[in-house]
Amino acid sequence: MKALPLLLAALTASTAGAAPTTYEIDPTHTYPSFEADHMGLSYWRGKLNKNSGRVVYDKADGSGSVEVTMDLASIDFGLDAMNAWARGPYFFDLEKNSPTATYKGRFEGAHGGVPARVVGELTLNGRTRPVTLAVHQLKCMPHPMLKRDWCGADASGSFNREDFGLTAGKDYGFRMEVGLRIQVEAVAKE
């Protein structure tokens, strides 16, 4: 029983000085995905195969930030013709516009060190608009091979693509709301 106060004091001292950790996004385990209406008949789902970014996370209080840069040329609907159309002049027009989309946000509403949401901004098609993502899961553990801290999370939200000037199909009855889900794995920097 005499050792318990010493153990508690040691644990408190080791966490009191903890600082946020910076994690590099692992592009082989991170695929932002989306779903968009197809004339009210079905949803087209796809993902972005190339991305990069970082997460800064303080496990003690759940604060931090996230930045994910998505390569729009890597869009993958699972149909080559649709991928080419999305990259072309009738949608992203990657010949003229930025080839990337970026989501930047900060963690909020932490309970037990795990944030409830990411409040941030999506930059797409030359426009920046607020987008909040609900955090469904966040877990950290030692990476079995790299022997560094490793975190994974799943967050989702939605945005109106018309706000970004992407109105293709609107005249045919396509709804403009797009679901965005960012599944991410990141490893602590050395």
N, C-alpha and C positions, 0 to 999 in steps of 0.2 A: 504494500500500500504506500510506503514511503517513496517508491520509485515512480508512482503514477504522476505526482505533480511535476517531477523532473522531466518525464516523458512528454507531458502536455506542454511544458515550457519549451522544450526542444522542437516539438512539432510546430508550435506557434511561431517560434523564431525562424524556422526554415521556410514557412509560407509567408511571413510578414514581408520579407524582402523580395518576394517573387516578382519578376517583371514580365511584361508581355513577351511572348515568343513570336518570332516571324517564321512563317511556314511558306515554302514554295509549292505551288500547285503542281501536282503530278499529272501531266497531260495524258498519260496512258490510263488513268483511272478517273478522269474528269470529263464528262460529256454533257454540257448544258443541252437541255431538250425543250421542245415546245409542242404545242398542239393548236391547230387553227381550224376554224370552221370551213367546210366545203359545201356551200349553198344550203346549209341546214340538213343535209343528208348524212354527213359523216364528219369525222375529224381527221385531218391530215396530221400525222405525228412525225417528228423528225428530230435530228440532233445536229450539233456542230462538233465535228471530229477533231478540230485543232483549236487549242486554247492555251492560255498561259495566265499567270497571275500570282497573287500572294494573299495570305491571310495573316493578320496580326491578332493574337488571341491571348488574353490573360485568364487562365483557368480559375484563378482565385475569385475574381468578381464577374467573369463573363463578359468583360468589355473587349472591344477590339474592332477590327475593320476587315473588309474583304474587297479585293479588286480582281475581276476576271475579264480578260480580253479574249473575245471570240472571233475566230477567223471565218468571215461570212462565206468565203469561197469553199469552205469545207462543209457547207450545208448538205445534209443527207436525209432525204425523205424516203430512201429505199427505192427510188425510181429515178434513173439517170436523166430522163427528159424533164422531170420536175425540178431536179437540182440545177440543170442548165437554165431553165426558165427563171428560177429564183435569182440566179447570178446575173441574168441578162437585163436588157433595157426596160423591161416591163415591171421589174420589182426592185432589187437592190442596185442594179446598174453599176456593177463593180468596176466597169471601165471608167466611169466618171466620179463615183462616190467613194467614200472611205471603205476599205475592204474589211474593216473590223467593227464590232460592236463592243462596248465596254459597260460593265456593271460595277459601280463603286458604292459601298455602303458601310454603315457602322452598326455594330450589335447593340440591341436594346432589350429591355425587359428580362434581364437574367434572373433565373431562379436556380440556386445551387450551383452557380458558375456556368450554367448553360443559357445562352440567350434565347429569347422567344421569337425574335424577328431581326431582320436586317433592313434598316431604313436607308434607302439610297437613291441613286439615279442611274438610269439606263441611257447611254448615248448610242443612237442608231440612226443611220441615214442623215447625219449632220445635225440631229436634234437631240436635246437632252431633256428627259422628263423624269419626275419622281416615280419610283417603283419600290414597294415594300414587299419583302419576301418573308413568309412565315417559316421559322426553323422547326422542322419536324424531328430532327435527330442531330446530335453532335456527340461524337465520342473520340477520345484520344487514348493511345496506348503506345508502347514501344514498338517500333518497326522491327520485325523479326530478323531482317537481313542487314539493314542499315544501322541498327542500334541507336536510332534517334527517335524523338517523339514524332508521332504520326497521328493525324486527325482526319476524320471524315465527317461530312455533314450532308444533309438533304434539306433543301429549302425550295419553296414555290410561291408564286404570285401570278399576277396577270397584268397586261397592259393593253391599251387600245392602239393598234398599229396605225390607225388614221392619224393619231397624234404625231407620228413619225413620218407622215407623208406617204405611207404605203397603203394605198386604197384599191389596189387591184382586186377586181371581183365585187366591189361594193355595189355596182349597178346591177349585178346579177343576184343580189341577195346574200352575199357572204357577210357574216358578222365580223366585225373588226376586232373583237376581243381575242387575245392570244394568251394561252397559258404558258408560263415559263417555269421550268424546274431546273435548278442547278444542283447537281450531285457533284460533290467535290471531295477529293482526297489530297492531302498536303503533308509534306515532310518538313520538319524543323530544319532550318538552315544550320550548317555546321558552324 
